[in-house]
Amino acid sequence: MSNGRIQRPEEINPRLILPRVGFIKTGFKTDKGLPTSTDYFIATGKYAELFKQAYGDKPNRIQIVFPADEAEKVCSERYEYRDDKGALVASGDGQTFSVWDGHEYKELTITDYPNLMRGISKQHPNSQTKKGESGWSVVLTLNFIIPCVRGVAGYWSYTTKGAASTIPQIRTVFDGMIEQKGYCKGIIFDLSVEFAKSQKPGEKSRYPVVSLIANESEENVKLVKQAYQKTITD
């Protein structure tokens, strides 16, 4: 399952200078603890109210700007393996992994343990492995600034496991912009969400699909400029 897109060059510091001020999600848990998907974005954290002031209660499109060009900082991917209770057993970039040994997380590498990922799947079977799958998930995390959210200086994070839809689309757009222009930092993007229906026979479920589109239209540029000007005058 090695993937060069996931592996992180050691010379790059994956941290951002800005602080994280909150998370953007496309779902929530009910009072009974059941997960529920949404076709709109939800902000969490102590600055969530500022997000609502900018976009209302159920926005399905927001404007974002990446504070850096490196994928490792703003559009990173990793492998995760969790048990059926949701506990994190292992995570890594395809080369180096942090693995729970029952007492603590230890760093192990594919170089030293070539069959590490397969071994973890066998040692910690979950509902996916019982179906003949690997049990591993690819997780993508976006870190971005939302310029229309005024009053706080920092970045927001959005994390997804949408390996069949959301992740490929976002990766393609981000990497394509880097290839074409040489940078992503400062470009205005739309982050949008909508429901898609499962195509599997006999299933009627639906799930949120998030897409990333570069959009420096007059409307978007005006929105960002107005937010910036209000921040200065407030």
FENURCOR-V961113 format. One line per field, one symbol per residue. burial: I if it has 24 or more other C-alpha atoms within 12 Angstrom, else O. A space follows every 10 residues. Layout:
# FENURCOR-V961113
burial->???
This chain:
# FENURCOR-V961113
burial->IOOOIIIIOO OOOOOIOOOI IIIIIIIOOO OOOOOOIIII IIIOOOIIOI IOOIIOOIII IIIIIIIIII IIIIIIIIII IIIOOOOIII IIIIIIIIII OOOOOOOIOO OOOOOIIOOI IOOIIIOOOO OOOIIIIIII IIIIIIIIII IIOIIIIIII IIOOIIIIII IOIIIOIOOO OOOIIIIIII IIIIOOOOOO OOOOOOIIII IIIIIOOOOI IOIIOOIOOO OOOO
